[in-house]
Amino acid sequence: MKLVKLFEEFINEGVHDKNILKVIFMAGGPGSGKSRVAQELFDIPEGGIQSISYSTGLKVINSDQAFEYELQKIGIDPKNLATMSPEEFDSVTQGEGSPRERAKKITMSRQKLYMQGRLGMLIDGTGDDYKKIQTKKNLIEKLGYDTYMLFVNTSLEVALQRNAARSRSLPEDLVKEIWQAVQNNIGHFQTLFGSENIIIIDNSLSGTAHIKQMEGAIAKLLRKPLQNRIGKQWVKANS
């Protein structure tokens, strides 16, 4: 499908989207179980490089999906990331043309189209870089979006166990580094989004019962009337 046609469809869909101008940022380090939480709370299918929440209509922004796809395209099993040498790891994650950079470009292009149509989004990230999320949040709000955060937390022990078992495991030292950075940012995110606009899930437990309990809290966030003045003006102009 040509980008122009795709953009036109997004504009038309955006005005009537039930969660128009809503963005939920997801944060949580490797092994936190963000993907499982997203699947349970937002009814997101596994696999593929483009996803949508069947229950909310939110478009999923997750470069990890595209990264795994790009790795497989060049014959690399994502499971082998944890055992790569530092040089091999850098070759697939750093620099222009690397699988990670190609994945980021694919994801950003799709996100720009969604933003042009003001479609609701679920932006999946680690949360280890506070400034990055702060900058993205400010940019999105200038377009008229209301923003929220879903923070998926775990103990370091559980994160390491899950990372070792996942299909795209990372070096243990990197997991520990990211986990600590994410922990350091919890308070900053509560201040940035406001306590009423952030949900924190302790996902150290096994099973899904504790995740399902948060469905009501997510629904409550998305039911909130649009607050952003710029967003209200956009809706009025495009209705």
C-alpha positions, 0 to 999 in steps of 0.5 A: 500500500502506498504511503499517501493512501495509508496516510489518508486512511489514518486521517479518516480513521483517526477522527472516529477512533475510540481512543483518538489522541491517547498514548500509553507509554510502557516502561520496564527493563529486559525480563520484566514481562512487558510483552506478556502484560501487553498481550493480556491487558491489550489483547495484542497478537504475538509475532509480526512487526506491526500490531494493534490492540484488539481491545482498545484499538491502540497502535503498538510501537515496538522496535523490538519486533522489527529488530527480531525480524531484521535479525532473522532476515540476515540469518541470525537467531535472536536467541544468540544475542546473549552469547555474542562477543562484544564486537558481534553484539555491537555490529547488530545493534550499533551504527547505520545499517545495523539491524537495530538501526533499520528496525528503529527507522521502520518503527519511527516511520510507522509512528509518524503516520499514526501521529499524523492521523492522531491515532491512539498508540501504545509505545513500548520501551524500557524506561532506562533513558528518562530524557528520551521519554520526556522528550517524546512525551513533550513532542506528542503532547504538542500534537494534542495527545493526552499521555499516560504510563504503564510501568512494569516492574520486577525484582532483579532476580526475576528479570535475570531468570526471564531474560535467560529464558526469552527468545531474544536474551541479552548479556546478563551485565547489560540486563543488570545495568538497564534494570538499575537505570529503570529503577532509578527512573520510577520516581521521575516518571511519577512526577512527569506523568502525575500519580493519577496518570501512571500505573505500576504493576509488580510483575515478579509473580508468575501467572496472569491473575495479577495482570488481569486485575489491572484491566479496570485501571487501564480502561479508566485511563482511556475513558478519561475525556480528552484534556489537551486543548490542542487535541480538542481543537484538532478534533473539532477541525477534522470532524 
